[in-house]
Amino acid sequence: MTAPTTTARLAVPSDREEVAALCLEAFADEAVITWLLPDPATRPAQMRTMFVAPLENAIAAETVLLAVTGTGAPIAVSFWIPRAEAPEEAAPRSGSGAGTDEDPVGRRLAVLEDATEGARPDVPHLHLSSMAVLPGQRGRGAGGAMLTAGLARAEELRLPVHLEASTPASRRLYVRHGFRDHGAPLELPGQGPVLRPMWRERAAP
């Protein structure tokens, strides 16, 4: 039996609920998410807050790219964020316990944001901020399909692409698609993953 073809497309507003469910399942075991939200019991609710609320704006901004099967079912999701010339100065963090011992998730999130913002290139680019595939669909080309489509879009926009690979396997995939290491690895504390900043120049005009 021939496996269904995997293609990629931008998410549209009518995809919102399906993409939300996809994110909750596909990112549940992702390296950065499991470090950021280490308690499996509370992780689903915390992920819902993290992913679902911003989805409407992200989809409207055409920053959400899906991999879909031949039947049209989304099986993977990626986020491609336009970035300006230089990182903006970080605003003071506020909120009850944010970044303190009383809010360990907020503290880890602050560490993650500081690390990744510090490594961000100071030229306009697309930031492939995250990508995940449903567990049962991994190894079948969904990530490659999204990368091919996302990089084609980057070329249309005449922009290079930056990302942080969170596992050796994802780094190998990105290398196959023309990315190269860009700067020192980012070691997250508390036995967190080592993120490897990577960069792909746009094709010469």
N, C-alpha and C positions, 0 to 999 in steps of 0.2 A: 504494500500500500504506500503510495507516495505521500510524503509529509506535506502539509499545507505550506504554501509560500509565505514567508514573512516579509512584510514591507513596513515602511514608516510613513507617518503623516503627523501634521500638527493636530493637537487636541482642539476641539471646538466646544462652545458652551454646553451643548447637550451631552457632552462626555463627562461632565463634572462628577456626578455620583459614581460612575463606573471607574473613573480615574482615582477618586478618593479611596474606593475599596481596593483598587490595584496597589496604590501606595502603601496602604496599611499592611497588605500581605507581602509585597515584594521587598519592602525595606525592613521588615521585622527582624531579619537576621543580618542586616548590613553592618559592616564593621564599625562605622562611626556611630550609627544609631544605637547599637548594643553597648558601646562605651558610654555614650551620652545618657542613655536610659537603661541602666543595668538591671533593673528589677522587671522580670518578665510579667509579673502580676499587674504592674501599673503601666507597662510600656504601651499597650494598645490605646488606652485613653490619652496618654501623653502624646503619642504619635498623631492621634486624631486632631488634637489642638495644633500640633506643629504643621501638619500637612493640609488638612481640610480647609481651614479658614482662609489661607492665602490662595487657594486654587483658582477661585473665580477670577481674580486679578491676573494671575499668572497665565491662565488660558487666554484671557482677553488680550494680553500683551504678546501673544504668540511666542511664548517662551517654553511651552510644554510640547515635547515631541514624543509620540507613541510608536511602539512597534505593534503591528497587528497581524493576525493570521489571515489566511485566505478567506475565512468567514467574516472577517472584520472585527474579531474580538481582540481587544487590547491585551497584550501579554507583558509589556515592559513600558517603562516611562523614563524620561530624562528631562532635565531642566537646563536650558541654554539662556543665560542671563547677560544682556549687554552691559558692558562696563565702560566707564569713561576713562579719561587720560590718567587720573591718579586716584588712589583711595581717598575718600573723604575723611576728614578728621572725625574720629569716633566721638559720638555724643556721650555725655556722662550716663552711665547706667543707673537706672532707678528702679524703684519697686520694692515691696517688702521682702527683705532677705535676698534680693537678687545678687548672685555671685558670692554668697556667704555660706557658712556651715549649715545654716538653716535651710538653704536652698542649693543642695549639691548639683542639681541639674542646671540651674542658672550659673553656677560657678564653672561647670564643665563647658557650658555653651559659651561663656565669656572667653575661656581659654581657647576654644576652637575658633571663635571669631577673630581673636587677636592673632592667632597663628596664621590663619589663612589670609586675613587682610594684609598682614605684614609681608606675605610672600606674593601678593598680587602684582602683576606687571603694571607699570605706569604709562601704558599706551592703550588706546581703545582696543577692545577685544570682546569676544564672547567667552563667558565663563561657564563651562559645563560643570555645574555645581553638584549634580548628583545624577545617578543612573541606577536603575534596579530592574530585575527581571523576575517574574513569578517563579517560585522554586521548581515547579514541574516543567518549566519551559527553558531552563538554563542549558547552555551548550548547544542550542539549536539555531544560532545566528541572529537572535533578537538584538543583542547589543551591537553587533556589527551593522545591522540594518539601520539602527538609530544613528550610529556614528557616521555612516555613509551619507545619510540624509542631512544630518546636522552640519557636517563639514561642507556639503554642497551649498547649504544655506549660508554658511560663513563666507564661502567664496563669493556668493551673490552679493553679500553685504561688504565684501572686501575687508574682512576682519580675520585676524589670527584667533586661535582658541587656546584658553588656559584651563587647566583642571588640576585636581589633586587625586592621584590614584591611591586607593585605600588598601589594596591587597596586591600581592605579586601577580596574581592571575589577571586582575584588571589592568595592571601596568603592561603586561605582555600584550593584551588586546590593544591598548592605546599605541604601543610601539608599532604594531602591525598597521595601524592607520596613520602613521607618520608623525606621532608625537615623540618628543625627546625630553629627557630630564631637564628641569629648569630650576636651579638653585638647590639648596640643602634640603634634605628630608625634614619633615616636621614631626617630632616625636611627641605624641600626646601622653600626658602623665597617667599614673595609675594603671600601668599595663595596657594603655590604649594603643590603637593602631599607629603605625608610622605612615604618614601621608607623604607622598612624593609629588611635588609640583611638576607639572609637565606642560609643554608648549608646542603648538603646531603653527608654523608660519603660514600665512596665506600664499597661494600660488603667485608667482611673479606675474605682473600685468602683461 
